[in-house]
């Protein structure tokens, strides 16, 4: 697989998605530290972080590990 500009940008995007998800799960944002304790905000933070991680890993998987779909033979 040749690494063209589009796949390089997609790789960077996937890594950034994953990194932001991990950071969101590990580090509490400033606005949440200032807000009163809320169970919903904690749930939402971890839920969004998990979605970012899954989305980034899914994008990396599609870029590098999945086989390209072959077009059906023409008759």
Secondary structure, DSSP 4 states (H G I P E B T S, - for coil): ----HHHHHHHHHHHHHHHHHHHHHHS--HHHHHSPP-HHHHHHHHHHHHHHHHHHHHHHHHHHTSPPPPPPPP-
